[in-house]
Amino acid sequence: MSEEQIPLDLLDPAAVRKRARTVGIGAVMVAAAFGGLLGLLAGRTAGLVTAAVFAVPLLLLAWSEARRRVWLAGHVLSVRAFGTRSVDLHAADQVDLLVTDLRGSRTVGLLVRGGGKAINLALAIYAGTGGREQGVFGLRKLADVLAGRGDAQGLVFADLLVAQLRAEARGVAAADRPLYRLGSLAPTGRLAQKLNPDAVSRFVSTLD
């Protein structure tokens, strides 16, 4: 019997597709502008090549975002975009918290590596004092799987997710929940950075 697949997409698929369409439209407009300008200066062929150089990577990015899905089946985390990558969380070589800072929004993610593959699972995204977080069921299952690793690293992250669930159950404001507070520890001005494991452990040890 196959394992139940638990969706772990932080954003609603419809919202992701809408954002991907916006990126795609923007890519076409930017490519057309640069291609048209160079076409006037260097000829039609040069303009078409320039348009393709700008458009193709952005259109591929938009398509990838529209197709991206993340799920947990048993203790295997998978992500699909162009293809599917999977990492067994029980056998993962490395588990870290990754904070990305982009256009005023901070995303706190679980970065796992194993079998030569890496997956960044977004746990929460915050802007100002609010944001969007993984659902209760998904976080609970993820915490159970991490605890099942049987090592200190897994237990730290399991305790962190359980503390996040408790804070949500108590109605604690988003800005006072563990994931928000951890994300705030990361210095500004960097696109992506891993939090120091010892700092994460010390932080989790202070949680209720």
C-alpha positions in Angstrom: 0.0 0.0 0.0 1.4 3.4 -1.0 1.9 6.0 1.7 -0.6 8.9 2.0 0.7 12.1 0.4 0.4 15.1 2.7 0.5 18.4 0.7 3.1 20.9 2.1 2.6 23.7 -0.4 2.7 26.9 1.6 0.8 29.0 -1.0 -2.5 28.0 -2.6 -1.9 26.4 -6.0 -4.3 28.9 -7.7 -2.3 31.8 -6.2 1.0 30.3 -7.4 -0.4 29.9 -10.9 -1.6 33.5 -10.9 1.8 34.7 -9.8 3.5 32.5 -12.5 1.3 34.0 -15.2 2.3 37.5 -14.0 5.9 36.5 -14.2 5.3 35.1 -17.7 3.6 38.2 -18.9 6.4 40.4 -17.5 9.0 38.2 -19.2 7.3 38.7 -22.6 7.1 42.4 -22.1 10.7 42.8 -21.0 11.9 40.6 -23.8 9.9 42.5 -26.4 11.2 45.8 -25.2 14.9 44.8 -25.3 14.4 42.9 -28.5 12.6 45.7 -30.2 15.3 48.2 -29.1 18.2 46.1 -30.4 16.2 45.2 -33.5 16.1 48.9 -34.4 19.8 49.3 -33.8 21.2 46.0 -35.1 18.6 44.4 -37.2 15.7 42.0 -36.9 17.7 38.8 -36.2 19.7 40.4 -33.4 16.4 41.7 -31.9 14.8 38.2 -32.0 17.8 36.6 -30.4 17.9 39.2 -27.7 14.2 38.7 -27.0 14.7 35.0 -26.7 17.7 35.4 -24.4 15.5 37.4 -22.0 12.2 35.6 -22.4 13.2 31.9 -22.3 14.8 31.7 -18.8 12.0 33.8 -17.2 9.3 31.7 -18.9 10.9 28.5 -17.8 11.0 29.9 -14.2 7.3 30.8 -14.4 6.4 27.4 -15.7 8.5 25.7 -13.0 6.7 27.8 -10.3 3.3 27.0 -11.7 4.1 23.2 -11.6 5.8 23.2 -8.2 4.3 20.9 -5.6 5.7 19.7 -2.3 4.4 16.7 -0.3 5.4 14.3 2.5 4.8 10.5 2.0 5.8 8.5 5.1 9.2 10.0 5.9 10.1 11.0 2.3 9.8 14.6 1.4 9.3 15.3 -2.4 9.1 18.4 -4.6 8.0 18.5 -8.2 8.8 21.2 -10.7 10.3 20.0 -14.1 11.0 16.6 -12.5 10.7 15.2 -9.0 13.3 15.3 -6.2 12.9 13.2 -3.0 14.8 13.1 0.3 14.3 10.6 3.0 14.1 12.7 6.2 15.2 9.8 8.3 18.3 9.4 6.3 19.0 13.0 5.4 22.6 14.1 5.9 21.8 17.6 6.8 18.8 19.5 8.2 19.0 23.3 8.6 16.8 26.4 8.9 17.1 28.7 5.9 15.9 32.3 6.0 15.4 34.1 2.7 14.7 37.9 2.6 13.1 39.2 -0.6 11.1 42.4 -1.2 10.2 42.9 2.4 9.1 39.3 3.0 11.0 36.7 5.0 10.6 33.0 4.4 11.6 30.5 7.0 12.3 27.1 5.4 13.6 23.7 6.3 16.6 22.8 4.1 17.2 19.1 3.9 20.0 17.3 2.0 20.4 13.7 1.3 21.3 11.3 -1.5 22.9 14.1 -3.4 19.6 16.1 -3.5 18.4 19.1 -1.6 14.9 20.4 -0.9 13.9 23.7 0.7 10.5 23.4 2.4 8.9 26.7 3.2 7.5 26.6 6.7 6.3 30.2 6.9 6.5 33.5 5.1 6.1 36.7 6.9 5.7 40.4 6.0 5.4 43.0 8.7 3.7 41.4 11.7 1.6 38.8 9.7 2.1 36.2 7.1 1.3 32.6 6.1 2.3 29.4 7.8 2.1 25.7 7.1 -1.1 24.1 8.2 -1.5 22.3 11.5 -1.8 18.8 10.1 1.3 19.1 7.8 3.4 20.6 10.7 2.3 17.8 13.1 3.2 15.1 10.6 6.5 16.8 9.8 7.4 17.1 13.5 6.7 13.4 14.0 8.9 12.4 11.1 11.8 14.6 12.3 11.5 13.2 15.9 11.7 9.7 14.3 15.2 10.4 13.0 16.4 9.5 16.5 19.1 12.1 16.7 19.5 15.4 18.5 19.1 17.4 15.3 15.8 15.9 14.5 14.5 16.4 18.0 15.4 20.1 18.0 13.4 20.7 14.8 10.6 18.5 16.0 10.4 20.5 19.3 10.5 23.8 17.3 7.5 22.7 15.1 5.5 21.5 18.2 6.2 24.8 19.9 4.9 26.6 16.8 1.7 24.5 16.9 1.2 25.2 20.6 1.6 29.0 20.0 -0.9 28.9 17.2 -3.4 26.8 19.3 -3.1 29.4 22.1 -3.8 32.2 19.7 -0.4 33.8 20.0 0.1 36.7 17.5 2.2 35.7 14.4 5.0 38.1 15.5 5.4 36.2 18.8 5.5 32.7 17.3 8.7 30.7 17.2 9.2 30.6 13.4 8.7 34.4 13.2 11.1 35.0 16.0 13.7 32.7 14.5 13.4 34.4 11.1 13.9 37.8 12.8 17.3 36.6 14.2 18.8 36.5 10.7 20.6 39.7 9.7 19.1 41.8 7.0 20.7 42.5 3.6 21.2 38.8 2.6 19.0 37.0 0.1 19.4 33.6 1.8 21.2 32.4 4.9 21.3 29.3 7.1 20.8 29.8 10.8 23.5 28.6 13.1 22.5 25.1 14.4 23.7 25.9 17.9 21.8 29.2 18.0 18.6 27.3 16.9 19.2 24.7 19.6 19.6 27.4 22.3 16.5 29.2 21.0 14.4 26.0 21.1 15.5 25.1 24.6 13.9 28.4 25.8 10.5 27.6 24.4 7.5 26.3 26.4 
